[in-house]
Amino acid sequence: MTDKTIQFTIKEDHEREMKQTMRLVYNALNEKGYNPVSQIVGYLLSEDPTYITTHNNARSLIRRVDRDELLQSLVKNYLKD
């Protein structure tokens, strides 16, 4: 009998967490009537937290995400086949 336990790496869990955080931030910006993509890009380029609304704690959430890691993940996923 084989063990069918699924194991996730820490990296996969971290990326999933980062993706979930970005979705929450995106939704909060959208709910407030902002263009979420433009606001997130502005934040990533400038590191100015005022690009992100405080609605639903979005500003606090995005500051937990490492910008370099996020940019690496975005480029990696953009270039996937």
DSSP file (Angstrom, degrees, kcal/mol; ACC not computed):
  #  RESIDUE AA STRUCTURE BP1 BP2  ACC     N-H-->O    O-->H-N    N-H-->O    O-->H-N    TCO  KAPPA ALPHA  PHI   PSI    X-CA   Y-CA   Z-CA
    1    1 A M              0   0    0      0, 0.0     2,-0.3     0, 0.0     0, 0.0   0.000 360.0 360.0 360.0 128.0    0.0    0.0    0.0
    2    2 A T        -     0   0    0      1,-0.0     2,-0.5     2,-0.0     0, 0.0  -0.701 360.0-115.3 -97.6 147.9    1.5    3.3   -1.0
    3    3 A D        -     0   0    0     -2,-0.3    -1,-0.0     1,-0.1     0, 0.0  -0.688  22.3-165.9 -79.5 122.3    1.1    6.5    0.9
    4    4 A K        +     0   0    0     -2,-0.5     2,-0.3     2,-0.1    -1,-0.1   0.035  36.5 141.0 -99.7  25.8   -0.9    9.0   -1.2
    5    5 A T        -     0   0    0      1,-0.1     2,-0.5     2,-0.0    -2,-0.1  -0.513  46.8-138.4 -69.6 130.8    0.0   12.0    0.9
    6    6 A I        -     0   0    0     -2,-0.3     2,-0.4     2,-0.0    -2,-0.1  -0.798  17.0-160.8 -92.5 130.6    0.6   15.1   -1.2
    7    7 A Q        -     0   0    0     -2,-0.5     2,-0.4     0, 0.0    -2,-0.0  -0.934   1.8-160.1-114.1 135.0    3.6   17.2   -0.1
    8    8 A F        -     0   0    0     -2,-0.4     2,-0.1     3,-0.0    -2,-0.0  -0.876  19.5-123.0-109.6 143.4    4.1   20.8   -1.1
    9    9 A T     >  -     0   0    0     -2,-0.4     4,-2.1     1,-0.1     5,-0.2  -0.430  23.8-115.0 -78.8 161.3    7.4   22.5   -1.0
   10   10 A I  H  > S+     0   0    0      1,-0.2     4,-2.7     2,-0.2     5,-0.2   0.878 117.4  56.0 -62.0 -37.8    7.8   25.7    1.0
   11   11 A K  H  > S+     0   0    0      2,-0.2     4,-2.7     1,-0.2    -1,-0.2   0.919 106.7  48.5 -62.8 -44.2    8.4   27.6   -2.2
   12   12 A E  H  > S+     0   0    0      2,-0.2     4,-2.2     1,-0.2    -1,-0.2   0.915 113.1  48.0 -62.3 -42.5    5.1   26.4   -3.7
   13   13 A D  H  X S+     0   0    0     -4,-2.1     4,-2.3     2,-0.2    -2,-0.2   0.908 111.9  49.9 -63.2 -42.0    3.3   27.4   -0.5
   14   14 A H  H  X S+     0   0    0     -4,-2.7     4,-2.5     2,-0.2    -2,-0.2   0.917 111.6  47.5 -64.2 -44.1    5.0   30.8   -0.5
   15   15 A E  H  X S+     0   0    0     -4,-2.7     4,-2.4     2,-0.2    -1,-0.2   0.884 111.5  50.9 -65.6 -37.9    4.1   31.5   -4.1
   16   16 A R  H  X S+     0   0    0     -4,-2.2     4,-2.3    -5,-0.2    -1,-0.2   0.901 111.3  48.4 -65.0 -40.6    0.5   30.5   -3.5
   17   17 A E  H  X S+     0   0    0     -4,-2.3     4,-2.4     2,-0.2    -2,-0.2   0.905 111.3  49.9 -64.4 -42.8    0.3   32.8   -0.5
   18   18 A M  H  X S+     0   0    0     -4,-2.5     4,-2.4     2,-0.2    -2,-0.2   0.908 111.1  49.4 -63.5 -42.4    1.8   35.6   -2.6
   19   19 A K  H  X S+     0   0    0     -4,-2.4     4,-2.0     2,-0.2    -2,-0.2   0.907 110.7  49.8 -63.5 -43.2   -0.7   35.0   -5.4
   20   20 A Q  H  X S+     0   0    0     -4,-2.3     4,-2.1     2,-0.2    -2,-0.2   0.908 110.6  50.4 -63.5 -42.0   -3.6   35.0   -2.9
   21   21 A T  H  X S+     0   0    0     -4,-2.4     4,-2.4     1,-0.2    -2,-0.2   0.925 109.7  50.3 -61.4 -44.9   -2.3   38.3   -1.3
   22   22 A M  H  X S+     0   0    0     -4,-2.4     4,-2.6     1,-0.2    -1,-0.2   0.859 108.7  52.3 -65.1 -34.5   -2.1   39.9   -4.8
   23   23 A R  H  X S+     0   0    0     -4,-2.0     4,-2.7     2,-0.2    -1,-0.2   0.911 109.5  49.3 -65.7 -41.6   -5.7   38.8   -5.6
   24   24 A L  H  X S+     0   0    0     -4,-2.1     4,-2.2     2,-0.2    -2,-0.2   0.914 113.2  46.6 -63.2 -42.5   -6.9   40.4   -2.3
   25   25 A V  H  X S+     0   0    0     -4,-2.4     4,-2.4     2,-0.2     5,-0.2   0.928 112.3  50.7 -64.3 -45.7   -5.1   43.6   -3.1
   26   26 A Y  H  X S+     0   0    0     -4,-2.6     4,-2.5     1,-0.2    -2,-0.2   0.931 111.6  47.7 -56.8 -48.3   -6.4   43.6   -6.7
   27   27 A N  H  X S+     0   0    0     -4,-2.7     4,-2.7     1,-0.2    -1,-0.2   0.888 110.3  51.6 -63.2 -40.2  -10.0   43.1   -5.5
   28   28 A A  H  X S+     0   0    0     -4,-2.2     4,-1.4     2,-0.2    -1,-0.2   0.919 111.9  46.7 -63.8 -43.4   -9.7   45.9   -2.9
   29   29 A L  H  <>S+     0   0    0     -4,-2.4     5,-2.4     1,-0.2     4,-0.3   0.915 113.1  49.5 -63.5 -43.0   -8.4   48.3   -5.5
   30   30 A N  H ><5S+     0   0    0     -4,-2.5     3,-1.6     1,-0.2    -2,-0.2   0.909 107.4  54.0 -62.4 -43.9  -11.1   47.3   -7.9
   31   31 A E  H 3<5S+     0   0    0     -4,-2.7    -1,-0.2     1,-0.3    -2,-0.2   0.829 107.2  51.9 -60.9 -32.4  -13.8   47.7   -5.2
   32   32 A K  T 3<5S-     0   0    0     -4,-1.4    -1,-0.3    -5,-0.2    -2,-0.2   0.451 122.0-107.1 -86.1   0.1  -12.6   51.3   -4.6
   33   33 A G  T < 5S+     0   0    0     -3,-1.6    -3,-0.2    -4,-0.3     2,-0.1   0.594  74.2 134.0  89.2  10.9  -12.8   52.1   -8.3
   34   34 A Y      < -     0   0    0     -5,-2.4    -1,-0.3    -6,-0.2     3,-0.1  -0.459  68.4-106.4 -86.3 163.6   -9.1   52.2   -9.1
   35   35 A N     >  -     0   0    0      1,-0.2     4,-2.3    -2,-0.1     5,-0.2  -0.823  35.9-159.6 -84.9 102.6   -7.4   50.5  -12.1
   36   36 A P  H  > S+     0   0    0      0, 0.0     4,-2.5     0, 0.0     5,-0.2   0.861  84.0  51.0 -58.3 -40.8   -5.8   47.7  -10.1
   37   37 A V  H  > S+     0   0    0      1,-0.2     4,-2.6     2,-0.2     5,-0.2   0.948 112.3  46.1 -64.1 -47.4   -3.1   46.9  -12.6
   38   38 A S  H  > S+     0   0    0      1,-0.2     4,-2.4     2,-0.2    -1,-0.2   0.900 114.1  48.8 -61.8 -41.0   -1.9   50.5  -12.9
   39   39 A Q  H  X S+     0   0    0     -4,-2.3     4,-2.2     2,-0.2    -1,-0.2   0.910 112.5  46.9 -66.6 -42.3   -1.9   51.0   -9.2
   40   40 A I  H  X S+     0   0    0     -4,-2.5     4,-2.8    -5,-0.2    -2,-0.2   0.911 112.4  50.0 -67.2 -41.9    0.0   47.8   -8.5
   41   41 A V  H  X S+     0   0    0     -4,-2.6     4,-2.6    -5,-0.2     5,-0.3   0.927 109.8  51.9 -61.2 -44.3    2.6   48.6  -11.2
   42   42 A G  H  X S+     0   0    0     -4,-2.4     4,-2.1    -5,-0.2     6,-0.4   0.912 111.6  46.8 -57.5 -43.5    3.0   52.1   -9.7
   43   43 A Y  H  X S+     0   0    0     -4,-2.2     4,-3.3     1,-0.2     5,-0.2   0.932 112.0  49.7 -63.8 -46.2    3.6   50.5   -6.3
   44   44 A L  H  < S+     0   0    0     -4,-2.8    -2,-0.2     1,-0.2    -1,-0.2   0.875 115.1  43.9 -63.2 -37.7    6.1   48.0   -7.7
   45   45 A L  H  < S+     0   0    0     -4,-2.6    -1,-0.2    -5,-0.2    -2,-0.2   0.864 130.2  22.7 -75.1 -36.1    8.1   50.6   -9.6
   46   46 A S  H  < S-     0   0    0     -4,-2.1    -2,-0.2    -5,-0.3    -3,-0.2   0.694  85.6-137.0-104.9 -22.4    8.1   53.2   -6.8
   47   47 A E     <  +     0   0    0     -4,-3.3    -4,-0.2    -5,-0.3    -3,-0.1   0.702  54.1 147.4  62.7  22.4    7.6   51.3   -3.6
   48   48 A D    >   -     0   0    0     -6,-0.4     3,-1.7    -5,-0.2    -1,-0.2  -0.798  40.6-156.4 -87.8 110.5    5.2   54.1   -2.6
   49   49 A P  G >  S+     0   0    0      0, 0.0     3,-1.8     0, 0.0    -1,-0.1   0.656  82.1  79.8 -65.5 -14.7    2.5   52.5   -0.5
   50   50 A T  G 3  S+     0   0    0      1,-0.3     4,-0.1    -7,-0.1    -7,-0.1   0.645  77.7  72.0 -71.0 -10.5    0.0   55.3   -1.3
   51   51 A Y  G <  S+     0   0    0     -3,-1.7     2,-0.5   -12,-0.1    -1,-0.3   0.724  93.4  67.4 -68.0 -20.3   -0.6   53.6   -4.7
   52   52 A I  S <  S-     0   0    0     -3,-1.8     7,-0.1    -4,-0.2    -1,-0.0  -0.882  87.2-125.1-109.7 129.9   -2.5   50.9   -2.7
   53   53 A T        -     0   0    0     -2,-0.5     6,-1.1   -28,-0.2   -24,-0.1  -0.239   8.1-135.5 -66.0 155.5   -5.7   51.6   -0.9
   54   54 A T    >   +     0   0    0      4,-0.2     3,-2.1     5,-0.1    -1,-0.1   0.532  67.7 124.2 -85.9  -7.7   -6.1   50.9    2.8
   55   55 A H  G >  S+     0   0    0      1,-0.3     3,-1.8     2,-0.2     4,-0.1  -0.281  85.3   1.6 -54.9 133.3   -9.5   49.3    2.0
   56   56 A N  G 3  S-     0   0    0      1,-0.3    -1,-0.3     2,-0.1   -28,-0.1   0.759 126.0 -73.5  54.7  28.3   -9.7   45.7    3.3
   57   57 A N  G <> S+     0   0    0     -3,-2.1     4,-2.2     1,-0.1    -1,-0.3   0.733  90.3 147.1  65.0  23.2   -6.2   46.1    4.7
   58   58 A A  H <>  +     0   0    0     -3,-1.8     4,-2.7     1,-0.2     5,-0.2   0.876  65.2  53.4 -61.4 -40.8   -4.7   46.0    1.2
   59   59 A R  H  > S+     0   0    0     -6,-1.1     4,-1.4     1,-0.2    -1,-0.2   0.919 111.3  45.8 -63.2 -42.7   -1.8   48.3    1.9
   60   60 A S  H  4 S+     0   0    0      1,-0.2     4,-0.5     2,-0.2    -1,-0.2   0.896 112.9  51.5 -65.5 -39.8   -0.7   46.3    4.8
   61   61 A L  H >< S+     0   0    0     -4,-2.2     3,-1.4     1,-0.2     4,-0.4   0.932 108.2  49.2 -63.6 -47.2   -1.1   43.1    2.9
   62   62 A I  H >< S+     0   0    0     -4,-2.7     3,-1.2     1,-0.3    -1,-0.2   0.807 101.9  63.1 -67.7 -26.9    1.0   44.1   -0.1
   63   63 A R  T 3< S+     0   0    0     -4,-1.4    -1,-0.3     1,-0.3    -2,-0.2   0.660  95.5  61.3 -72.0 -13.2    3.8   45.4    2.1
   64   64 A R  T <  S+     0   0    0     -3,-1.4     2,-0.5    -4,-0.5    -1,-0.3   0.637  88.5  87.1 -82.2 -15.6    4.3   41.8    3.3
   65   65 A V  S <  S-     0   0    0     -3,-1.2     2,-0.5    -4,-0.4     3,-0.1  -0.742  84.5-125.5 -89.3 127.2    5.1   40.7   -0.2
   66   66 A D     >  -     0   0    0     -2,-0.5     4,-2.4     1,-0.2     5,-0.2  -0.596  15.4-147.6 -71.1 120.8    8.7   41.0   -1.2
   67   67 A R  H  > S+     0   0    0     -2,-0.5     4,-2.8     1,-0.2     5,-0.2   0.889  95.3  52.1 -60.5 -42.1    8.8   43.1   -4.4
   68   68 A D  H  > S+     0   0    0      1,-0.2     4,-2.4     2,-0.2    -1,-0.2   0.922 111.2  47.1 -61.7 -44.1   11.8   41.3   -5.9
   69   69 A E  H  > S+     0   0    0      2,-0.2     4,-2.5     1,-0.2    -1,-0.2   0.910 112.6  50.1 -62.9 -42.0   10.2   37.9   -5.4
   70   70 A L  H  X S+     0   0    0     -4,-2.4     4,-2.6     2,-0.2    -2,-0.2   0.932 111.1  47.9 -63.3 -45.9    7.0   39.1   -6.9
   71   71 A L  H  X S+     0   0    0     -4,-2.8     4,-2.5     2,-0.2     5,-0.2   0.904 111.7  50.6 -62.7 -41.0    8.7   40.6   -9.9
   72   72 A Q  H  X S+     0   0    0     -4,-2.4     4,-2.6    -5,-0.2    -1,-0.2   0.925 112.0  47.5 -60.3 -44.8   10.7   37.3  -10.4
   73   73 A S  H  X S+     0   0    0     -4,-2.5     4,-2.6     2,-0.2     5,-0.2   0.897 111.2  51.0 -64.4 -41.4    7.5   35.3  -10.2
   74   74 A L  H  X S+     0   0    0     -4,-2.6     4,-2.2     2,-0.2    -2,-0.2   0.929 113.1  44.6 -63.0 -45.8    5.7   37.6  -12.7
   75   75 A V  H  X S+     0   0    0     -4,-2.5     4,-2.0     2,-0.2    -2,-0.2   0.929 113.5  51.0 -64.5 -44.9    8.5   37.4  -15.2
   76   76 A K  H  < S+     0   0    0     -4,-2.6     4,-0.4    -5,-0.2    -2,-0.2   0.924 114.1  43.5 -58.5 -46.0    8.8   33.6  -14.8
   77   77 A N  H >< S+     0   0    0     -4,-2.6     3,-0.6     1,-0.2    -1,-0.2   0.833 111.0  54.8 -71.8 -31.7    5.1   33.1  -15.3
   78   78 A Y  H 3< S+     0   0    0     -4,-2.2    -1,-0.2     1,-0.2    -2,-0.2   0.865 110.4  46.5 -66.3 -35.7    4.9   35.5  -18.2
   79   79 A L  T 3< S+     0   0    0     -4,-2.0    -1,-0.2    -5,-0.2    -2,-0.2   0.438  84.9 117.5 -90.5   0.0    7.6   33.6  -20.0
   80   80 A K    <         0   0    0     -3,-0.6    -3,-0.0    -4,-0.4    -4,-0.0  -0.323 360.0 360.0 -62.9 150.0    6.2   30.1  -19.4
   81   81 A D              0   0    0      0, 0.0    -1,-0.1     0, 0.0    -4,-0.1   0.498 360.0 360.0 -66.8 360.0    5.2   28.2  -22.5
